[in-house]
Amino acid sequence: MTDTETQDGGNLGFAIAITFVATLGGFLFGYDSGVINGTVKGLQTAFGSDSIGTGFSVASMLLGCAAGAFLAGRLADIFGRRSLLIVSAILFLISALGSGIAGSTPEFIVYRILGGLAVGAASVMAPAYISEIAPAHLRGRLSSIQQVAIITGLTAAFLSNYVIAGAAGESTNEFWLGFAAWRWMFWAELIPAAIFFGALFLIPESPRYLVAARKTDKASGVLNRLYGQKRGEESLREIEASLETERAPRLSDLLSDAGKVHSIVWVGIGLAVFQQLVGINVIFYYGSVLWEFVGFTEEDSLLTNVIMGSVSILACLAAIGLIDKIGRKPLLLIGSIGMAITLGIMAIAFSQATVTETGLTLSPALGTVALLSAVAYVAFFNFSWGPVMWVLLGEMFPNQIRGSGLAVSGFAQWVANFAITMTFPIMLATTGLTSAYGLYAISAAISVWFVYKAVRETQGKRLEEMNV
């Protein structure tokens, strides 16, 4: 028996290979989200936008994300998980090319929304696809790779932005072929998007979808290769049995016989919204603007983003090592408590800064405190809510409502993301950083109560065991 085979003849290496291809969508999710960080100044210069216009240019992708996440579950039930990921890859390619070509704010927004459709679909389909091919005892770790891929994509975008801006001297300066550096930051995404598109043709469709589509022979072949013949046949019978008692999935399944939304759906929505209310994407989308506002140079701000991304990857790897050992709920509680404390420290540090015409000035001591607190905050998030929320959404819903539950929760997540992203530059220009980070700290504190009271542990359970 090789290292990549399980005891009953299954092929763990095959499952891992499928997971890595699927999570390339997560990498592009992260890259597409992070690349905007280094281009904000370029957008302001090229399009002459104010704080509201800049905020909408940055947040416009999230409108597409909300639509993509909402539609993805139902479309995946009709056309298949892999098919939807292929469409996402095509949209990633179009968005990366178009965002760099755009000559006006409306044109730029259109291409960003197309990229958002891809991100939204990938954000819910990759974890759902992985959860349907992964063995139960490894599902948490394999699903968590999605968040590692997202953070790796973010870090790659930060590093790419840093290198390109450094080579050009500044993001608004001319780089290659007469185009500004910020445009090349978007075009760099074409390479991983093309790899994702090609790799998707090398992996199979989800066996659960194949059974639902009455392609039992193909499903059996995939399951046997994943788990070995004995366990593969058992899995096939379990899937067939679960589908026999189910109708075709539809949004109305989210309601009970009494017409009320199932409590598990509210928990999914709560998880999705709280992940955004703690303000993580302010760091990821506006990191360079934030640190320049408090006195950093553009080069130091972009380098700080790279450091944040590297810390995030390490935190995600730690979560992968623990999620199937101590469970999902303990990680969420640790993260919520840690984020509430570190966000509170950041709010206090910013409240002690000196206001200048160009922003804030922090003393060396306060600057160090704010930066270390921000790094710790990002680490707590990526040790907990970053990977665990997506793992839970991919596995917590019963089979009958998984697609619809993911769609509604994903939609709520992206709407909350849009609200936080759109309001930050406005708050920055009006009420200031203290109120913004104070609000995020309060949200993190409330999430401790939410997790303790509402979230169920799913560690080690088969998908067929989930109920409302």
C-alpha positions in Angstrom: 0.0 0.0 0.0 1.4 3.4 -1.0 1.3 6.6 1.1 -1.4 8.0 -1.1 -3.7 5.0 -0.6 -6.1 4.4 2.2 -6.5 1.1 3.9 -9.4 0.0 1.8 -7.7 0.9 -1.5 -8.9 4.4 -1.9 -6.6 7.0 -3.4 -5.9 9.9 -1.0 -3.5 11.4 -3.5 -6.4 11.7 -6.0 -8.6 13.4 -3.5 -5.8 15.9 -2.7 -5.2 16.6 -6.3 -8.9 17.3 -6.9 -8.9 19.6 -3.9 -5.9 21.6 -5.1 -7.4 22.1 -8.5 -10.8 23.2 -7.0 -9.0 25.6 -4.6 -7.3 27.3 -7.5 -10.7 29.1 -7.6 -10.0 30.1 -4.0 -6.6 31.4 -5.1 -8.2 33.6 -7.8 -10.9 34.6 -5.3 -8.1 35.9 -3.1 -6.1 37.4 -6.0 -9.1 39.2 -7.5 -10.0 40.6 -4.0 -6.4 41.6 -3.1 -5.2 43.1 -6.4 -7.5 46.1 -5.9 -5.5 47.0 -2.8 -2.5 48.4 -4.8 -4.6 50.0 -7.6 -6.7 52.5 -5.6 -4.4 55.4 -6.1 -4.2 54.5 -9.9 -8.0 54.4 -10.1 -8.3 57.8 -8.4 -5.7 59.3 -10.7 -7.0 57.8 -14.0 -10.7 58.3 -13.4 -10.7 61.3 -11.1 -13.0 59.7 -8.5 -13.8 61.0 -5.0 -14.1 58.9 -1.8 -17.6 57.7 -2.7 -16.7 56.9 -6.3 -13.5 55.1 -5.2 -15.4 53.1 -2.6 -17.9 52.0 -5.3 -15.2 51.1 -7.7 -13.6 48.9 -5.1 -16.9 47.5 -3.8 -18.5 47.0 -7.2 -17.0 43.5 -7.5 -18.9 42.5 -4.5 -22.3 43.1 -6.2 -21.2 40.5 -8.7 -20.0 38.3 -5.8 -23.4 38.4 -4.2 -25.2 37.5 -7.4 -22.7 34.8 -8.3 -23.0 33.2 -4.8 -26.8 33.4 -4.8 -27.1 31.8 -8.3 -24.3 29.3 -7.9 -26.0 26.7 -5.7 -29.0 26.3 -8.0 -27.0 26.4 -11.2 -24.6 23.8 -9.8 -27.6 21.5 -9.0 -28.6 21.8 -12.7 -25.3 21.9 -14.6 -22.8 20.4 -12.1 -20.2 21.7 -9.8 -17.2 21.4 -12.2 -19.2 23.0 -15.0 -19.9 26.1 -12.9 -16.2 26.4 -11.9 -15.2 26.3 -15.6 -17.6 29.2 -16.3 -16.0 31.0 -13.3 -12.5 30.5 -14.8 -13.7 32.1 -18.1 -15.1 35.1 -16.2 -11.9 35.5 -14.2 -10.0 35.7 -17.5 -12.4 38.4 -19.0 -12.3 40.4 -15.8 -8.5 40.4 -15.4 -8.1 41.6 -19.0 -10.9 44.1 -19.0 -10.1 45.7 -15.6 -6.7 46.7 -16.9 -8.0 47.9 -20.3 -10.8 50.0 -18.8 -10.7 53.7 -19.7 -13.5 54.9 -17.5 -15.2 54.2 -14.1 -18.3 52.6 -15.6 -16.3 50.4 -17.9 -14.1 49.4 -15.0 -17.1 48.6 -12.8 -18.6 46.3 -15.5 -15.4 44.2 -15.7 -15.1 44.1 -11.9 -18.7 42.9 -11.6 -18.0 40.1 -14.1 -15.0 39.1 -11.9 -17.3 39.3 -8.9 -19.7 36.7 -10.5 -16.7 34.4 -10.8 -15.5 35.0 -7.2 -19.0 34.5 -5.8 -19.6 31.3 -7.6 -16.1 29.9 -6.7 -16.6 31.0 -3.1 -19.5 28.6 -2.6 -18.8 26.0 -5.2 -15.2 25.1 -4.3 -16.0 24.2 -0.6 -19.2 22.4 -1.6 -17.4 20.4 -4.3 -14.6 19.5 -1.9 -17.0 18.5 0.9 -18.7 16.1 -1.6 -15.5 14.3 -2.6 -13.5 14.3 0.7 -13.6 11.4 3.3 -15.4 12.5 6.4 -12.3 12.2 8.6 -10.4 14.5 6.3 -13.1 16.9 5.2 -12.3 19.7 7.5 -8.6 19.7 6.6 -9.2 19.4 2.8 -12.0 22.1 2.9 -9.7 24.4 4.9 -7.2 24.4 2.0 -9.8 26.7 0.3 -8.9 29.4 2.8 -5.2 28.8 2.4 -5.7 29.2 -1.3 -7.6 32.5 -0.8 -5.0 33.9 1.5 -2.2 32.7 -0.8 -4.0 34.5 -3.7 -4.2 37.6 -1.6 -0.6 37.4 -0.7 0.4 36.8 -4.4 -1.6 39.8 -5.4 0.1 41.9 -2.7 3.5 40.7 -3.7 2.8 41.2 -7.4 1.6 44.8 -6.6 4.7 45.5 -4.6 7.1 44.2 -7.3 5.3 46.0 -10.1 5.0 49.3 -8.2 8.6 49.0 -7.1 9.8 48.4 -10.7 7.8 51.4 -12.0 8.6 53.6 -9.0 4.9 54.1 -8.1 1.6 52.5 -9.1 0.6 55.5 -11.2 3.8 55.5 -13.2 4.3 54.0 -16.7 5.4 50.3 -16.6 5.6 48.1 -19.7 4.4 49.0 -23.3 3.4 52.5 -22.2 0.7 51.3 -19.7 0.5 52.4 -16.1 1.8 49.9 -13.4 -1.7 49.6 -11.8 -3.1 48.2 -15.1 -0.4 45.5 -15.1 -1.4 44.5 -11.6 -4.7 43.3 -13.0 -3.2 41.7 -16.1 -0.9 39.6 -13.9 -4.0 37.6 -12.9 -4.4 36.2 -16.4 -1.7 33.6 -15.7 -3.3 31.8 -12.7 -6.8 32.2 -14.4 -5.6 30.3 -17.5 -4.0 27.6 -15.3 -7.3 27.2 -13.4 -9.3 26.9 -16.6 -7.1 24.2 -18.0 -6.8 22.2 -14.8 -10.5 21.9 -14.4 -10.7 19.6 -17.4 -8.4 17.2 -15.5 -10.8 16.5 -12.5 -14.1 14.7 -12.4 -17.5 16.0 -11.6 -18.9 15.7 -8.1 -20.1 12.1 -7.6 -23.2 13.4 -5.7 -24.2 15.5 -8.7 -23.5 12.6 -11.1 -25.9 10.3 -9.1 -28.5 13.1 -9.0 -28.1 13.4 -12.8 -28.6 9.6 -13.2 -25.0 9.1 -14.3 -24.5 6.3 -11.8 -21.7 4.5 -13.6 -19.6 7.6 -13.7 -20.3 8.3 -10.1 -19.3 4.8 -9.1 -16.0 5.1 -11.0 -15.2 8.4 -9.2 -16.2 7.0 -5.8 -14.2 3.8 -6.3 -11.2 5.7 -7.3 -11.5 8.0 -4.3 -12.3 5.5 -1.5 -11.6 2.0 -2.9 -14.3 -0.4 -4.2 -15.8 -1.4 -0.9 -16.2 2.0 0.6 -17.0 3.5 -2.8 -20.0 1.1 -3.2 -21.2 2.0 0.3 -20.9 5.7 -0.4 -22.8 5.2 -3.7 -25.7 3.4 -1.8 -25.8 6.2 0.8 -26.0 8.9 -1.8 -28.7 7.0 -3.7 -30.7 6.4 -0.5 -30.5 10.1 0.5 -31.6 11.2 -3.0 -34.6 8.8 -3.1 -36.2 10.7 -0.2 -35.4 14.1 -1.8 -37.2 16.2 -4.4 -35.3 18.4 -6.8 -33.6 21.2 -4.6 -35.4 24.5 -4.6 -35.3 27.7 -2.5 -38.6 26.9 -0.8 -36.9 24.0 0.9 -35.3 26.6 3.2 -38.8 26.9 4.8 -40.3 24.5 7.3 -43.9 23.1 6.9 -45.0 26.1 9.1 -43.6 28.5 6.6 -40.7 29.7 8.8 -37.0 29.7 7.7 -35.2 26.7 9.2 -32.9 27.7 12.1 -29.9 26.2 10.4 -30.3 28.7 7.6 -30.3 31.6 10.0 -27.1 30.2 11.5 -25.5 30.0 8.1 -26.5 33.6 7.3 -25.2 34.7 10.8 -21.8 33.0 10.1 -21.5 34.6 6.7 -22.4 38.1 8.0 -20.3 38.1 11.1 -17.2 37.0 9.0 -17.5 40.4 7.3 -18.7 42.6 10.2 -15.3 42.1 11.9 -13.9 44.3 9.1 -11.3 41.9 7.7 -11.7 43.1 4.1 -10.9 46.6 5.1 -7.3 45.3 5.7 -7.3 43.3 2.4 -9.0 45.9 0.1 -7.7 49.2 1.7 -4.5 48.1 3.4 -2.2 50.3 1.5 -4.6 53.3 1.8 -5.0 52.6 5.5 -1.2 52.5 6.3 -0.5 55.5 4.1 -3.2 57.4 5.9 -1.4 56.8 9.2 2.0 57.9 7.8 3.5 55.0 6.0 5.1 55.4 2.5 3.4 53.6 -0.5 6.3 51.2 -0.6 6.1 50.4 3.1 2.3 50.1 2.9 2.5 47.6 0.1 5.3 45.6 2.0 3.0 45.6 5.1 0.3 43.9 2.9 2.8 41.2 2.0 3.7 40.6 5.7 -0.1 40.4 6.5 -0.6 37.9 3.8 2.3 35.7 4.9 1.1 35.7 8.5 -2.4 34.8 7.2 -1.0 31.7 5.4 0.7 30.5 8.6 -2.4 31.0 10.6 -4.5 29.0 8.0 -2.0 26.2 8.1 -2.3 26.1 11.9 -6.1 25.9 11.6 -5.8 23.0 9.1 -3.7 21.1 11.6 -6.3 21.5 14.4 -9.8 21.7 12.7 -10.3 17.9 12.6 -8.8 17.4 16.0 -10.5 20.0 18.2 -13.4 20.9 16.0 -14.9 23.9 14.2 -16.6 25.7 17.1 -13.6 26.0 19.5 -11.6 27.6 16.6 -14.4 30.2 16.0 -14.6 31.1 19.7 -10.8 31.6 20.0 -10.8 33.7 16.9 -13.7 35.9 18.0 -12.2 36.6 21.4 -8.8 37.3 19.8 -10.2 39.7 17.2 -12.3 41.6 19.7 -9.2 42.3 21.8 -6.9 43.2 18.9 -9.5 45.4 17.1 -10.1 47.2 20.4 -6.4 47.9 20.8 -6.3 49.3 17.2 -9.2 51.6 17.8 -7.6 52.9 21.0 -4.2 53.4 19.2 -5.9 55.4 16.4 -7.8 57.5 18.9 -4.5 58.8 20.3 -3.1 59.8 16.8 -2.5 63.4 15.8 -4.8 64.7 13.0 -3.0 66.3 10.0 -4.1 67.6 6.6 -3.1 64.4 4.9 -4.3 61.9 7.5 -3.1 60.8 11.0 0.3 60.8 12.6 1.1 58.0 15.0 4.0 58.2 17.4 6.6 55.4 16.9 5.3 53.6 19.9 1.6 53.8 18.8 2.5 52.9 15.2 4.2 49.8 16.5 1.2 48.9 18.7 -1.3 49.5 15.8 0.8 47.4 13.4 1.4 44.5 15.7 -2.3 44.5 16.7 -3.3 44.5 13.1 -1.0 41.5 12.4 -2.4 39.6 15.4 -6.0 40.4 14.3 -5.3 39.0 10.8 -3.7 35.9 12.4 -6.7 35.4 14.7 -9.1 35.7 11.7 -7.3 33.3 9.5 -6.9 30.8 12.3 -10.6 30.8 12.8 -13.4 32.6 10.8 -11.4 32.7 7.6 -11.3 28.9 6.9 -13.9 27.6 9.4 -16.8 29.7 8.1 -16.4 28.2 4.6 -15.9 24.7 6.0 -19.1 24.9 8.0 -21.1 26.3 5.1 -19.9 23.5 2.9 -21.0 20.8 5.4 -23.6 22.0 7.9 -26.7 21.9 5.7 -28.7 18.8 5.0 -28.3 17.4 1.4 -31.7 18.6 0.3 -30.9 22.3 1.1 -27.1 22.4 0.7 -27.2 24.3 -2.6 -29.9 26.7 -1.5 -28.4 27.2 1.9 -25.0 28.0 0.4 -26.6 30.3 -2.1 -28.5 32.4 0.6 -25.6 32.4 3.0 -23.1 33.3 0.3 -25.4 36.1 -0.9 -25.6 37.5 2.7 -21.8 37.3 3.0 -21.2 39.3 -0.1 -23.9 41.9 0.8 -22.2 42.4 4.2 -18.8 42.6 2.5 -20.2 45.3 0.1 -21.6 47.3 3.0 -18.3 47.2 5.0 -16.2 47.9 1.9 -18.4 50.8 0.6 -18.6 52.5 4.0 -15.0 52.4 5.1 -13.6 55.2 2.8 -16.7 57.3 3.8 -16.0 56.6 7.5 -12.3 57.3 7.0 -13.2 60.8 5.6 -15.8 61.6 8.2 -15.9 59.8 11.6 -12.3 58.4 11.4 -10.5 55.1 12.0 -11.4 55.0 15.7 -15.2 54.6 15.1 -14.6 52.1 12.2 -12.4 49.8 14.2 -14.5 50.3 17.3 -17.5 49.0 15.3 -15.6 46.0 14.1 -14.4 45.2 17.7 -18.0 45.3 18.9 -19.1 42.9 16.1 -16.3 40.5 17.0 -17.4 40.5 20.7 -21.0 39.8 19.7 -19.9 36.9 17.5 -18.5 35.1 20.6 -22.1 34.9 22.0 -23.5 33.9 18.5 -21.0 31.0 18.1 -21.5 29.8 21.7 -25.3 29.8 21.5 -26.1 28.9 17.9 -23.4 27.0 16.0 -23.4 23.2 16.0 -20.2 21.1 15.8 -19.9 19.1 12.5 -16.6 17.5 13.2 -16.4 13.9 11.9 -20.0 13.7 10.8 -21.0 12.4 7.3 -22.9 14.8 5.1 -25.9 12.4 5.2 -26.1 12.9 9.0 -26.7 16.7 8.8 -30.2 17.9 9.6 -32.2 21.1 10.1 
